[in-house]
């Protein structure tokens, strides 16, 4: 026995109402954060380990103490900002991670992992959209100030 759905007269109105409500919720959620209040937060596991301004173009290299003599750190440009992570958080990194903040977007330029998925992800300027580097437990996200 086949089951058929019958279109009722109010179905079009219900569908339009759902679309309008969905659009309103989406536009409210994306505009609820003032763009001047946005910061870039760097997480290791669930802890914020570093905060950077989204408005300032800068390249940051995050590394653990043991990687202080690695090529990425030693050959860093003088304009790059080096961020040394202590053993509590640095132990999760497989190697240095280079993050760029440019034109109010964040991008992971280079990282150490087997497949480099994190650095293959495109730059993002969208709030609450994270760039996650696994298995480094490293995450970069644009968020409102806390």
C-alpha positions in Angstrom: 0.0 0.0 0.0 1.5 3.3 -1.1 1.4 6.3 1.2 0.7 9.7 -0.4 0.9 13.1 1.2 -1.9 15.4 0.3 -1.2 19.1 0.0 -3.5 21.2 2.2 -4.4 24.9 1.7 -2.3 26.1 4.6 0.9 24.2 3.7 2.3 27.1 1.5 1.7 29.6 4.4 3.4 27.3 6.9 6.4 26.8 4.6 6.7 30.5 4.0 6.5 31.1 7.8 9.2 28.6 8.5 11.5 30.2 5.9 10.9 33.7 7.3 11.5 32.6 10.8 14.7 30.7 9.8 16.0 33.8 7.9 15.2 36.1 10.9 17.0 33.8 13.4 20.1 33.5 11.1 20.4 37.2 10.4 20.0 38.0 14.2 22.6 35.4 15.1 25.2 36.7 12.6 24.6 40.4 13.5 24.4 40.0 17.2 28.1 40.5 17.7 29.5 44.0 17.0 32.5 43.6 14.6 34.5 46.1 16.6 34.2 43.8 19.7 35.7 40.7 17.9 38.9 39.1 19.0 40.9 36.0 17.9 41.1 33.4 20.6 43.6 30.5 20.5 42.5 27.4 22.3 44.5 24.4 23.4 41.9 21.8 24.3 39.2 23.9 25.9 41.4 26.7 27.4 42.1 30.0 25.8 45.9 30.3 25.7 46.2 33.4 23.7 44.1 36.4 22.5 44.9 38.6 19.5 43.2 41.6 18.0 41.3 40.9 14.7 42.0 44.5 13.6 45.8 44.2 13.5 47.4 42.3 10.6 50.1 40.0 12.1 51.7 36.6 11.7 51.9 34.5 14.9 54.0 31.4 15.4 52.9 29.2 18.3 55.5 26.7 19.5 56.5 24.7 22.5 59.7 25.2 24.4 61.3 22.1 22.9 60.8 23.6 19.3 62.6 26.8 20.1 65.4 25.7 17.8 63.2 24.4 15.0 63.6 25.9 11.5 60.1 27.5 11.6 61.0 29.4 14.8 64.6 30.3 14.1 63.9 31.5 10.5 60.8 33.5 11.5 60.6 37.0 10.0 61.4 39.8 12.4 57.8 41.0 11.9 56.4 37.5 13.0 55.3 37.4 16.6 56.6 34.3 18.4 54.3 32.8 21.1 56.0 30.2 23.3 53.6 27.9 25.0 54.7 26.4 28.3 54.8 22.6 28.9 51.2 22.5 30.2 49.9 23.4 26.7 52.9 23.0 24.5 53.0 19.3 25.0 49.9 19.0 22.8 51.6 20.5 19.7 53.4 18.3 17.2 55.4 21.3 16.1 55.1 25.0 15.5 51.8 26.4 14.1 51.8 29.6 12.1 48.6 31.7 12.2 48.0 34.8 10.1 45.5 37.6 10.9 45.0 39.7 7.8 42.2 41.8 6.5 40.0 40.8 9.5 40.4 37.1 8.6 42.3 34.3 10.3 44.3 31.6 8.5 46.6 28.7 9.5 49.5 29.0 7.2 51.6 26.1 8.4 51.3 23.3 11.0 52.7 19.9 11.8 50.4 17.0 11.3 50.1 14.0 9.1 47.6 15.4 6.6 47.8 19.1 7.1 44.0 19.6 7.1 44.2 22.6 9.3 46.5 24.6 6.9 44.4 23.4 3.9 41.3 25.1 5.3 40.5 28.5 3.8 40.9 31.7 5.8 37.7 32.8 7.6 36.4 36.1 8.8 33.2 34.6 10.2 32.6 34.9 13.9 32.4 31.6 15.8 33.8 29.5 12.9 36.9 27.8 14.2 40.0 26.5 12.4 40.8 23.3 14.2 44.2 21.6 14.0 43.9 18.0 15.1 45.8 16.1 16.5 47.4 19.2 18.0 44.3 20.1 20.1 44.8 23.6 18.7 41.9 25.8 17.7 41.7 29.4 16.4 38.3 31.2 16.4 37.0 34.7 16.0 34.8 35.5 19.0 33.3 38.5 20.9 35.4 39.7 23.8 35.0 37.7 27.0 
